[in-house]
Amino acid sequence: MTATNDLAIDVLKVSKTYKSTPTKSLTAIREVSFSAKEGEFISIVGRSGCGKSTLLKMVAGLLPATSGSIRVFGSEVDEPLDNVGFVFQHPLLLPWRNTLDNVLLPAELIGQARERYVERARKLIETVGLTGFEHTLPRGLSIGMQQRVSVARALLLDPPILLLDEPFAALDELTREEMSSELLRVVQEVRKTVLFVTHSIPEAVMMGDRVLLLSERPAVLKLDLRVRLPRPRDATIRTSEAYLGYCEELRSCLGVGRASAGDPSRSASTPAASPSS
């Protein structure tokens, strides 16, 4: 997995061990390797607590790896990166700032004049479908709308890499499906390199060019599945034989039950989201 010119992310034999006491430790991730090309969308799935979020935070430089190496655009990750956008499980909006001001926050944090980014912020708000809500406080937005603000905020500085940590975990099933389709539309429009953590196998297949399946802790890479479905994608692809076949292959590898005939997407999902993932 030597870095090449078209690689955005290169993860080589990365492990993460937490020490609870001088004599006790817990290995969350063990020698995981994968790479992502520029513009590639990679979904990461696995059971609750297997280390998916830990892996994402190590790629972002928010957590140090215990061993192995992570390179982003050829440079070793040894501190928090400023060229990635991160969307967390919860929106984490500042409650006293309206939609426009929350989207503009990253520019202010790096000392840039907000006026330089207002036009881009408004365009991103339009892109995520929130035109008309620029001056609405978070309490006036649904959770799904708040998460759209988070996506726009993550894209403000035009980072080449977008990291999404179970961004729809708090949503009901119908809103989650709507937001998945919305995010897919946005990402296909802006063309970023994306790592997308999810517990939902159908969501992972719907979104990804590849799906990485992690084992239970300590996590190892069980499967790197290339999803050969045409783009752009929309909800109609969920009934295709190829799509259902990818979902079944992942379920089988994960060891979960087959989908029911009436609702393949719902029963194909892995267990409910957990903050410890």
N, C-alpha and C positions, 0 to 999 in steps of 0.2 A: 504494500500500500504506500508506495513512494509518491509524494505529492507531485502532481503535474500541473501544467499551466491552467487546465480547465477545472481543477478541483477547488471547490470552495471550502470544504471541511474534510479533514483526514484524521480519523481516530484510530490509533494503533495500540492494541493490547492494553487498553485502559482498565485499571482496577481502582476501586474506592473502598477503603476500610476505615471504619470509625472505631476509635478506642474509647470504651466506656470507663475502663480503669487501667492502671498500668499493666495488668495481667489479662484483661479481657478485651476482646475486640469483635466487631461485627463486619463481615465483608458484604457490601451491598452489590458491588459489580465486580466481575472477574474477567479480565482479559477480553474485553469487547473491542472488536475492530470493525470499522466500516468507513466508507468515504461517500461524499456527496458532490456531484458535479454542479457547476454554476447553473442556476435555474431549475434544479431538481427539487421535487417535493417528496420528502420521505416521511411516512407515518411510522410511529413507534408505538407498539401495543404490548401488553402483558398484564398479568394480574396485579391487583392492588399491592403496593409495598415492594414491588420487585426492583425498583431503582430507576424507573423511567425519568422521573423529574430530576433525580440526582445526575443522571447522564446529561440531561439538557443543561443543567446549571454548570456542569464542568465544561461543556462546549462554550458556554458564555463567559467562562472565567470567573464565575461567582463562587465556585468551589474548586479547590485544587484536587487533582488526581493523585492517588497514592502511588501509582506506578503507571507506566506507559506514557504515550504522548498524544497531544491533540494539536493539530495545526489548522489554522484558518488562513486561507490564501497564502499558504506557505510559511507563515510565521507561527512559532510556538506560542500556545496560549499559557501565559503565566500570570495574568492579571485580568480584571474585568474588561471586556471588550467594548469599544465605543462604536463599532461598526455592525452591531446586531440590534434588532428590535425584539423585545421580549414581551409576550402577552401571557399573563399569569392566569391561574384558575379563577381568580376573582378580579373584578375590574380595577380595584385600587384607585378610584378617582378621588380627587380632592373635593370634598362635599361643598366647599364654599366657592368653587370655580365652576363656571358654566362649561358647556361642551367645547366651545372654541378655545377657552382659556386652558382647559385640561389637555386638549390636543397640542397646544403651543408650549406646554410645560418643558419638553425635552430641549427646545431651543434656549429657553431661559436658564436651564440647568447648566448648559455649557457656555453661558455668558454671551449668547447671541441676541441681537436686537429682535424682539418679537415681530416688529414690522416687516422684517425680511421674509418671514414665514407665514404671514397671515393669508396671503393668496393661496399658498400650497395647503394650509390647514383647511381653508374653505373647500378646496377641491377634494381633499380627502374626506371631509364630512359628506360631501355630495356622493363620492364614490361608495361609501359605506351605507348610503341611503338615509342620511339624517338631515338633509336640507330642511330648514325651517326650525331646527332644534339647536341652532348655534348658541343661543342665549339661555338655554334651559339648564337648570342645576341638576346634578345627578338624581336627586330625590324625585324629580319630575320625569325620569326615564325608567323604563322597565329594565330588568337585569340584562335582557338581550340587547337593548339599545345601549346600555352602559358598556357592554363588552364590545360593541361596534366602535364606541368612542376609544376604547383601549387599543383596538386594531389600528384606527386612524392615528392615534398618538404614537404607536410603535413605528409607523411608516413615515412620520413627519420628516426626519432627517435623512430619508431615502437610504436606509441601510441595505446592503446587498443580501443580508441574511435575516430571516425572520424565524424566531423560536416561539412556539406556541405550546404552553403547558396545560393541557386539558382545559381549554378556554370555555368549553360549553358544559362543564360538569354540573353547574348549579341550575341549569335550565331544564324545563320539562321537555318531554319527548318531541312534541310538535315544534316547539320553539328551537330546540336543538337541531332538528332536521332543517328548519328554515335557515338558521344561522350557518350551518355547514354549507348549504348551497350558496349563501351570501358570501362567505369567506372564500369558497372555491372561485366564485366569480371575480372577487377582488384580486386574489392571488394570480389568477390567469391573466388579469389585466395588467398588473404591475410586474409580474415575472421576477420573483425573488427566489433565492434558495431557501427552502423551508424545512425545518424539523418540527413535526407535529405530534405531540404526545396525546394519546387518546385511549380509553378503555373499550371503545366501540369498534368491533371488527368491520361492520358495514361502513362506518365513517372513515376508517383507515383506508379501505379499498376505494371508496368513492373519491377520496381526496388525493391519494398518493400515486406517484410514479413507481415507488417501491414501498413495501411494508416490512419493517424490521420487527421480528417477534422475539421478545426477551423471555427467558425462563423465570421461574420463581427464584427468590434470593438464595444464594448470590447469583445475580443475573448473568447469564451468558447469552450470546446470540444464537437462538435456535434456528431461525429461518430468515433469509433475506429474499423476499418474494418480489419479483418484478411484475408490475401490473400493466399489462399491455392492453389498455382500454383507450379508445380515441379521445382526444381533447379537441374542443371544449366539451366538458361533461355537464349533464344536468340530471334531474331526478329520474328521467326515463331509463337511464342506464341501470338502475337498481333492479330491473326485471330481466335483464339480459342473462343468457346462460353463462357467458364468460364471467360476469360480475359475481353471480351466485357461486360459480365454481371456485373463484378466488376466496370468497368468504368461507366456503366449506373446507378448503385446504387449510386455512388459518385456524378454524375451529378445531379441526382434527389434530393439528399440531399442538394446539393449546390444551386439548383434552376436554373441551366443552361440548354440550349436546348439540344435536342437529337442530336446524331451524324448523319451526312448524310451518305447514303449508300456508296458513293464513297470514302470517306476519314474519317473513324471513329476516327482516332487518332487526326487529326487536329481540327475538330469541337468539340471534347470533351474537349479541353484545356480551362482553365479559362482565364480571360483577361490578357493582356500583363504584363510582369514583371514591378515592380516599386521599386525603391530604398527604398521606405518607408515601404516596407512589413515587 
